[in-house]
Amino acid sequence: MTLILDLVRHGHAEPAGMGGDEPRALSARGLSYISKLGGRLRREGWRPTHALMSPFRRARESAAILLAGLDDAPLPEEVD
């Protein structure tokens, strides 16, 4: 059995504010990039069986965008 591991870094995020690093949201540029990447991966037949993400907001947003529209998409699992 072959294991394929795809690593995707979150999209570009807004600068850190008073709340620190964790609540940083994706910027407009990050949303656009991750949306385009998700479309390309779907067209290429990308079908992940698992999805892991950090608890940071930008990582959760990126995972949601990448998995949207996939048939039988896995629920992303949060890891520290």
Rosetta blueprint (number, residue, H / E / L):
1 M L
2 T L
3 L L
4 I L
5 L L
6 D L
7 L L
8 V L
9 R L
10 H L
11 G L
12 H L
13 A E
14 E L
15 P L
16 A L
17 G E
18 M L
19 G L
20 G E
21 D L
22 E L
23 P L
24 R L
25 A L
26 L E
27 S L
28 A H
29 R H
30 G H
31 L H
32 S H
33 Y H
34 I H
35 S H
36 K H
37 L H
38 G H
39 G H
40 R H
41 L H
42 R H
43 R H
44 E L
45 G L
46 W L
47 R L
48 P L
49 T L
50 H L
51 A L
52 L E
53 M E
54 S L
55 P L
56 F L
57 R H
58 R H
59 A H
60 R H
61 E H
62 S H
63 A H
64 A H
65 I H
66 L H
67 L H
68 A L
69 G L
70 L L
71 D L
72 D L
73 A L
74 P L
75 L L
76 P L
77 E E
78 E E
79 V L
80 D L
